[in-house]
Every structure is written in C-alpha cells, then in structure tokens.
Amino acid sequence: MYLKTVFVILVTISKVLSGEVYLNEWSIRVPGGKLVADDFARENGFVNLGEIIPGSDEYHMKNPRRSKRSVDQDYHIQKRLLGHQDVASAEQLVEKKRFKRDTEYSTR
C-alpha cells in the first residue's frame, strides 16, 4: 500500500513538473453549425462558449462537472465525444504557461 501511494505521488509530481495540466475545456468540431453544436452541448452536459474561428465549425466547450485542472487527460470523456454522431473531432485543452518578457532588466 505504501509503495503504491509513493508511486502515485511521484507520477503526479512528474506530470506537474512536465507542464501538462489539462483543463475542463475542449475544442470540439461539430459540422452542422451553431444550432447543432448548442444541441450537442445541452444533451451532453457541456457549455458552448462559442465558435473558435468563424465558419470553422470548431467550438470551445466547457464541462462544468469536471475539475478545473488536472494532470491527467480525461480519456473517458474523449472516447465518449469521439463516439458521438455529431462530433468530427475533439481535443482536451492544455494549460499554456505564459512568461512576461522584461526588456528593461535583460542581460547586459
């Protein structure tokens, strides 16, 4: 039991340090337009946050039932999304690290 707990902690730490943190947001391609995407979101417990690029049928959706951030990808939801008849593709979004460039104190 102790070794299993230590292993889980080490795996979690390594994933956090590698920088991949999965969000509860998805990029889902739903051919058919906004009405089909809204129906899909409502039926599957998602919130449609809008089309990513106008005319692309690629929608930004949020799953409010999932935790905000996780070091693990949610394969269960991924499989369910890809098996849905209205979905052409789906990708869980990953948190991106942003760094401010400070030109005033750059190396001289």
N, C-alpha and C positions, 0 to 999 in steps of 0.2 A: 504494500500500500504506500509506504513512504517513497519508494523508488518511482512509482507511477506519478505521485504528486510532484516530485522533483523534476521528472521528465516533462510534465505538462507545463510547469513554471518555466523551465529552460526553453522549451519550444515557443511559448508566448513571448518571452523576453527577446528571443532571436527574431521573431516576426516584427515586434515593435521596433527593434533597432534597425531592421532592414528597411523600414519606412513604409511598408504597405499596410495601410489602415483602410478597411472597406467601409463605405458609408451605407446608409439606408436609402440610397438614391440609385436609380437605374436609368440607363439610356435604352429605350425600347423603340424598335421600328415597327410601326403598325400601319401597313398600307391601307388606305381607305379614308384617310382624313381625320379631322378633329373629332367628329361625332363618334366614329368607330373607336378612337383612342379613349374618349371620355367614357363610353360604354364599357370598354375593356377595364379601365381603371376602377370604375364603380363596382363591377362584378367581382374583381379580384382583390379588393381592399387597398388599392393604390390611390394616390392623389396625383392628378395630372397637373404638372407645373408649367406646361406649355411646350410648344414645338421648339426644338433646339435651333434649327435653321429653317426659315420659312420655305415651305414646299418640299421638304425632305422626308416627311412622314416619320421623323425621328423625334420622339417625345421624351422629356425629362419627367420622370415619375418618382414619387417618394412612397416608401412603405412605412406608414406610421406605427405598425405593430412590431417592427424590428428595432433593435437598439440603435442608437445614433451612430456609433462607431464600433468596429470590431476588427481584430487582427485576422479573423478567418472569413473567407468568402462564403456566402450562403448558397451552397450548391443545390439545396432543396428547392429554393425559390427559382434559381437559374433553370433547373430542369423543368419545373412547372411552367415557367414562362415560355421556354423554347418548345414545349409540347402543345401550347395553346394555338388554336387555328388562326387567330388574328395576328399573331406575332411572327415577324420575319427574322428578327434578331434582337438580342437583349444582352446588355453588359452592365455589371455592377460597377458603380463609380468608385474610384480610389481617391483618397485624400492626397492632395498635392502640397508639398512643402514650399513655401514662398520665403525668399530671402531678400531683404532690402539691401540694395547696393548703396553703400555710403561712399560717395566720391570725395568728400571733404577729408576723411581720415584714411584714405587709401595708402598703400605702401609708398613710401617716398624714396 
